[in-house]
Amino acid sequence: MTNVSKKQKDKAPILSYLLMGWGNLRAGQIVRGILYLLLEIAFLVFMVTTGARSLQGLITLGTNQQGMVFNEEIGIYERIDGDNSMLLLLGGVVTLFVIVFFLIMYFISIRSGAEALARKAAGKHPATFRDDIRSLANGNIHKLLLAIPLGGLVIFTVMPLVYMILMAFTNYDVNHQPPGNLFDWVGMANFKTLLASSDKLSQTFWPILGWTAVWAVFATFTNYFLGMFLAILINNKGIKGKKIWRTIFVLTIAIPSFVSLLVIRTMLNKNGVINTQLIELGFITQPLPFLTNANWARVTVIVANMWIGIPYTMLITTGILTNIPADLYESAKMDGAGPVTTFRKITFPYIFFITTPYLISNFIANVNNFNPIYFLTEGGPLTLDYFKGAGKTDLLVTWLYKLTKDSMDYNYAAAIGIVIFVISASISILVYTRSGAFKNEEGFQL
């Protein structure tokens, strides 16, 4: 048996670069070689029959617009179907993914053929198709188990994301609705209008972005610190019935959040139970504008969100408190540290070290927290100062929803989606890489 160098192992016959599977066929792997060759033939047929036209449609997004033509024979106007820019964009995206998949399989086939020929030259028997099938239940079982979820991730997550990203560079809005009207590529125009123009769209984006940041900060840290305080209070040695208290607060998690929010909304309405009772008791003479005044509504959604978020933090913090080494508290007590000093020097640093990833993810989740805003205020109160139905409590994500559902400005909605992603990813990476949880991987240190 001869030794084969890595260079010889990676070397594939020239014909393998033209015919997929040629190296496998020469090495005796007939079934694998035929499958690679059939894949290449199928790809070429697809590109000739559909793919090339789809790529052209992706570039042009359509040239023939739907219209009406007068039929002199019957004396009426008839509709002439045109191109559909939306389907052309989708077809182009699918074709790009097919090309990427083929290129991946192309390089895999070249490498596979080179390895098979190297094994044959070394006097070893190349794996047969039956061996490949058996390996899926042994050494390559991870490939079998990941194939379906990975394919689903690409088809149902990555591909729609690419489609949405590309939509942000078009003028797909209420005035360009296919198939009646075509839309076209506009480059960075949507982002310029959104971020750096005197247009009403930009004058809406920046205030909503500011409120989104304020909301995310308050919604995150009120739940975090109050949930922590509640967990520490219940965990105190002087508190009896700890399980009962925890169960009471956890019951709010058992109820779907949108149900709780709709109940709170009903209670806070002009004629809701809270305003009614306050008037009957003589505390007020007019209903309080919990949901109709901008400042009141913003405070209301922050406070109402505590009902949903505090129990989660309480549960997480409770688990952490039970794992803090007792000798740390004993040492602090012997040194004369009081409850405040113990919390500041031991409890809070330990909890913060463990919960930093949770805190970051919760902040990003609140940036995109649709339910509290939409089910309580629907983004209101509305104002004429904002663009197309945006309200004073709208977050970027709820405004994005309105732009797609109500005004059909899909290009601006897609651009906002990209901006949200850039902001969220940047904050997450920046904060996490500077946190103790990232730098001190070996564990918490005082």
C-alpha positions in Angstrom: 0.0 0.0 0.0 1.4 3.4 -1.0 1.3 6.6 1.0 -0.7 9.4 -0.7 0.1 13.1 0.1 -2.7 15.6 0.8 -1.8 17.4 -2.5 -2.4 14.2 -4.4 -5.6 13.5 -2.4 -7.1 16.9 -3.2 -6.1 16.7 -6.9 -9.1 15.9 -9.2 -9.0 15.0 -12.9 -9.6 17.9 -15.2 -12.8 16.3 -16.6 -14.3 16.4 -13.1 -14.5 20.2 -13.4 -16.8 19.8 -16.4 -18.8 16.6 -15.5 -19.8 16.3 -11.9 -19.2 12.9 -10.5 -16.6 11.9 -13.1 -13.9 11.3 -10.5 -16.4 9.1 -8.5 -17.2 7.1 -11.7 -13.5 6.5 -12.4 -13.0 5.3 -8.8 -15.9 2.9 -9.0 -18.5 4.8 -7.1 -21.1 4.4 -9.8 -24.3 5.4 -8.0 -22.7 8.5 -6.4 -21.2 9.6 -9.7 -24.5 9.2 -11.5 -26.3 11.2 -8.9 -23.8 14.0 -9.2 -24.1 13.9 -13.0 -27.9 13.9 -12.8 -27.8 16.9 -10.5 -25.7 18.8 -13.0 -28.0 17.9 -15.9 -31.0 18.9 -13.9 -29.4 22.2 -13.0 -28.5 22.9 -16.7 -32.0 22.1 -17.8 -33.4 24.3 -15.1 -31.2 27.2 -16.1 -32.0 26.9 -19.8 -35.8 26.5 -19.3 -36.5 28.7 -16.3 -33.4 30.0 -14.5 -32.0 32.4 -17.1 -35.4 34.0 -17.6 -35.8 34.3 -13.8 -32.5 36.1 -13.5 -33.5 38.4 -16.3 -36.7 39.1 -14.5 -34.8 39.8 -11.3 -32.8 42.5 -13.1 -35.7 44.2 -14.9 -38.6 43.3 -12.5 -40.8 43.3 -15.5 -41.2 45.3 -18.7 -44.8 44.7 -19.8 -47.4 46.4 -17.7 -50.9 45.2 -17.5 -53.3 47.3 -19.6 -56.6 47.6 -21.4 -57.0 47.2 -25.1 -60.1 47.9 -27.1 -61.4 44.8 -29.0 -63.1 46.2 -32.1 -64.8 42.9 -33.0 -66.9 42.7 -29.8 -66.7 46.4 -29.0 -65.4 46.2 -25.4 -62.1 46.8 -23.6 -60.1 43.7 -22.7 -57.4 43.3 -20.1 -54.0 42.4 -21.4 -52.0 40.6 -18.7 -48.5 41.9 -18.1 -45.5 41.0 -15.9 -45.8 40.6 -12.1 -42.8 42.3 -10.5 -43.5 40.5 -7.2 -43.4 37.0 -8.8 -40.3 38.0 -10.8 -38.5 39.1 -7.7 -39.5 35.9 -5.9 -38.4 33.8 -8.9 -35.1 35.5 -9.1 -34.4 34.9 -5.4 -35.3 31.2 -5.7 -33.0 31.0 -8.7 -30.1 32.6 -6.8 -30.6 30.0 -4.0 -30.6 27.2 -6.6 -27.4 28.5 -8.0 -25.8 28.7 -4.6 -26.9 25.2 -3.8 -25.5 23.9 -7.1 -22.2 25.6 -6.5 -21.9 24.0 -3.1 -22.7 20.6 -4.5 -20.3 21.2 -7.4 -17.3 21.8 -5.1 -18.4 18.8 -2.9 -18.5 16.6 -6.0 -15.0 17.6 -7.0 -13.6 17.0 -3.6 -15.5 13.7 -3.3 -14.1 12.5 -6.7 -10.5 13.5 -5.7 -10.8 11.7 -2.4 -12.2 8.5 -4.0 -9.4 8.5 -6.6 -6.8 9.0 -3.9 -8.2 6.0 -1.9 -8.1 3.9 -5.0 -4.5 4.9 -5.8 -3.6 4.0 -2.2 -5.0 0.5 -2.7 -8.1 1.2 -0.5 -11.6 0.4 -1.6 -13.8 3.5 -2.1 -17.0 3.6 -0.2 -20.0 2.1 -2.0 -23.5 3.6 -2.1 -24.5 1.1 0.4 -21.7 2.2 2.7 -22.9 5.8 2.3 -26.4 4.8 3.4 -25.1 2.9 6.4 -22.9 5.8 7.4 -26.0 8.0 7.8 -26.9 5.9 10.8 -23.4 6.0 12.2 -20.6 8.5 11.6 -22.7 10.8 9.4 -25.9 10.7 11.4 -25.5 14.4 12.2 -25.8 15.1 8.5 -29.1 13.1 8.3 -30.6 14.8 11.4 -29.6 18.3 10.3 -30.6 18.0 6.6 -34.4 18.6 7.1 -34.2 21.4 9.7 -31.4 23.1 7.7 -33.4 22.9 4.6 -36.5 24.3 6.4 -34.4 27.1 7.8 -33.1 28.1 4.4 -36.5 27.8 2.7 -38.8 29.4 5.3 -36.4 31.8 7.0 -33.3 32.8 5.0 -35.1 32.9 1.6 -37.9 35.2 2.9 -35.3 37.4 4.6 -33.4 37.8 1.4 -36.7 38.6 -0.4 -37.5 41.2 2.2 -34.1 42.8 2.1 -34.2 43.1 -1.7 -37.7 44.6 -1.4 -36.2 47.5 0.5 -34.3 48.6 -2.6 -37.4 48.8 -4.8 -40.4 51.3 -5.0 -42.9 48.6 -4.1 -45.5 50.8 -2.4 -49.2 51.7 -2.7 -48.7 53.3 -6.1 -46.8 50.3 -7.5 -48.9 47.3 -6.8 -48.5 44.3 -9.1 -49.9 43.0 -11.3 -51.7 46.2 -12.1 -48.5 48.3 -11.9 -44.8 47.3 -12.0 -42.3 48.3 -9.4 -38.6 48.8 -10.1 -35.2 49.0 -8.4 -34.5 52.4 -6.7 -31.2 51.6 -4.9 -30.7 53.5 -1.6 -33.5 55.9 -2.2 -35.8 54.4 0.5 -33.1 54.7 3.1 -32.3 58.3 2.1 -36.0 59.2 2.4 -36.3 57.4 5.7 -33.2 58.6 7.4 -32.0 61.8 5.8 -34.7 63.8 4.2 -37.2 66.5 5.1 -40.0 64.2 4.0 -42.8 63.4 6.5 -41.6 59.8 6.5 -38.2 60.8 8.0 -40.0 63.2 10.5 -41.9 60.2 11.7 -39.1 57.7 11.8 -36.8 59.6 14.2 -39.4 60.3 16.9 -40.6 56.7 16.7 -37.0 55.5 16.9 -36.5 57.6 20.0 -39.7 56.3 21.7 -38.7 52.8 20.8 -35.3 53.3 22.6 -37.1 54.8 25.6 -39.6 52.0 25.7 -37.0 49.3 25.4 -34.9 50.8 28.3 -37.8 51.2 30.7 -39.6 47.9 29.7 -36.3 46.0 30.2 -35.0 47.5 33.4 -38.3 47.9 35.2 -39.0 44.2 34.8 -35.4 43.3 35.5 -34.9 45.2 38.8 -38.4 44.7 40.1 -38.4 41.0 39.2 -35.0 40.7 41.0 -36.3 42.6 44.0 -39.4 40.4 44.2 -37.3 37.2 44.0 -34.9 38.4 46.7 -37.9 39.4 48.9 -39.6 36.0 48.6 -36.3 34.2 49.0 -35.7 36.0 52.3 -35.5 33.7 55.3 -38.1 35.6 57.2 -40.8 35.1 54.5 -43.1 32.1 55.0 -45.0 30.3 52.3 -42.4 30.9 49.6 -44.0 28.4 47.2 -47.4 29.9 47.5 -46.1 33.4 46.8 -44.1 32.2 43.8 -47.2 30.3 42.5 -49.3 33.4 42.7 -47.0 35.5 40.6 -46.3 32.7 38.1 -50.1 32.5 37.4 -49.7 35.6 35.3 -47.5 33.6 33.0 -50.1 30.8 32.6 -52.5 33.4 31.0 -51.6 34.3 27.4 -50.1 37.8 27.4 -52.5 39.1 24.7 -55.5 38.1 26.9 -54.1 40.0 29.9 -53.4 43.0 27.7 -56.9 43.1 26.3 -58.3 42.9 29.8 -56.1 45.7 31.0 -57.1 47.7 27.9 -60.8 47.2 28.8 -60.2 48.2 32.4 -58.4 51.4 31.4 -60.9 52.6 28.8 -62.8 55.9 29.2 -65.8 53.9 30.6 -63.6 51.1 32.0 -63.8 49.8 35.6 -60.9 51.9 36.9 -62.2 55.3 35.6 -65.7 54.4 36.7 -64.6 53.5 40.2 -62.4 56.5 40.6 -65.3 58.8 39.6 -67.8 57.0 41.9 -65.4 57.3 44.8 -64.9 61.0 44.1 -61.2 61.0 43.4 -61.7 62.4 39.9 -64.5 64.2 38.0 -63.4 63.3 34.4 -62.1 60.0 33.1 -58.3 59.8 33.1 -56.8 59.6 29.5 -54.8 56.4 30.1 -54.9 55.4 26.4 -55.9 58.6 24.7 -53.2 61.1 25.8 -49.7 60.5 24.4 -47.8 60.9 27.7 -50.3 59.0 29.7 -50.4 56.2 27.1 -46.7 55.8 27.1 -46.5 55.5 30.8 -49.5 53.1 30.8 -47.9 50.6 28.4 -44.7 50.6 30.4 -46.5 49.9 33.7 -48.8 47.3 32.1 -45.9 45.5 30.7 -44.6 44.9 34.2 -47.5 42.6 34.9 -46.2 40.4 32.1 -42.5 40.7 32.4 -41.7 40.7 36.2 -42.7 37.1 36.8 -40.2 35.8 34.2 -37.3 37.7 35.8 -38.5 36.6 39.3 -38.2 32.9 38.2 -34.8 33.3 36.6 -33.4 35.3 39.6 -34.9 32.7 42.1 -32.9 30.0 40.4 -29.7 32.0 40.6 -30.2 33.0 44.2 -30.3 29.3 45.3 -26.9 28.8 43.6 -25.0 31.7 45.2 -22.4 30.1 47.6 -23.6 30.5 51.2 -20.0 31.0 52.4 -19.9 34.3 50.5 -22.7 35.7 52.7 -21.1 34.2 55.8 -17.8 35.8 55.1 -19.5 39.2 54.4 -21.5 38.9 57.7 -18.3 38.2 59.6 -16.7 41.3 58.1 -19.6 43.4 59.3 -21.4 43.9 55.9 -25.0 44.9 56.1 -27.9 43.9 53.7 -27.2 46.8 51.4 -23.5 46.1 51.1 -24.1 42.4 50.7 -26.5 43.1 47.9 -24.2 45.6 46.2 -21.0 43.5 46.6 -22.3 39.9 46.2 -25.9 39.4 45.2 -26.3 41.9 42.4 -22.8 41.3 40.8 -23.5 37.5 40.8 -27.0 37.9 39.3 -25.8 40.4 36.8 -23.0 38.1 35.7 -25.3 35.2 35.1 -28.2 37.2 33.5 -26.2 39.5 31.2 -27.1 37.4 28.0 -30.8 37.3 29.2 -30.7 41.1 29.8 -29.4 41.8 26.3 -31.8 39.4 24.6 -34.7 40.9 26.6 -33.7 44.4 25.6 -33.7 43.4 21.9 -37.0 41.5 22.4 -38.5 44.7 23.8 -37.3 46.7 20.8 -39.5 44.3 18.8 -42.2 43.8 21.5 -45.3 44.0 19.4 -48.0 42.8 21.8 -48.0 45.4 24.6 -48.2 48.3 22.2 -50.7 46.9 19.7 -53.1 45.2 22.1 -53.2 48.2 24.5 -53.1 51.3 22.3 -52.7 50.0 18.7 -50.0 52.6 18.5 -52.3 55.4 19.3 -53.2 58.1 20.0 -52.9 59.0 16.3 -51.5 62.3 15.1 -51.4 64.1 11.8 -47.8 65.0 12.4 -46.8 61.4 11.6 -46.8 59.5 8.3 -49.9 57.5 7.3 -51.5 56.4 10.5 -48.5 56.2 12.8 -49.3 57.0 16.5 -47.5 58.4 19.5 -46.9 54.9 21.1 -46.0 53.1 17.9 -42.7 51.3 18.0 -40.7 50.7 14.8 -42.1 47.2 14.6 -45.8 48.2 15.0 -45.3 51.0 12.5 -43.7 48.5 10.1 -46.8 46.3 10.6 -49.1 49.3 9.7 -47.1 50.2 6.7 -47.6 46.7 5.3 -51.2 46.0 6.5 -52.8 49.4 6.1 -50.9 51.6 3.6 -49.1 48.8 1.6 -45.8 50.6 1.6 -43.8 47.4 1.5 -40.5 49.1 0.5 -40.4 51.4 3.5 -41.5 48.6 5.8 -38.6 46.5 4.5 -36.2 49.3 4.9 -37.3 49.8 8.5 -36.9 46.0 9.1 -33.3 46.3 8.0 -32.7 49.3 10.2 -34.1 47.4 13.2 -31.8 44.4 12.5 -28.7 46.6 12.2 -29.5 48.4 15.5 -30.4 45.2 17.3 -27.3 43.3 16.1 -25.0 46.2 16.8 -26.2 46.7 20.3 -26.1 43.0 21.1 -22.6 42.5 19.9 -21.2 45.7 21.4 -22.7 45.2 24.8 -22.1 41.4 25.1 -18.4 41.6 24.0 -17.8 44.1 26.8 -19.7 42.2 29.5 -18.2 40.1 32.3 -20.1 37.1 31.0 -18.1 37.2 27.8 -14.7 38.2 29.2 -14.7 35.9 32.3 -15.6 32.6 30.7 -14.2 30.6 33.6 -16.8 31.9 36.0 -17.9 34.6 38.3 -15.2 36.3 40.4 -15.7 39.0 43.1 
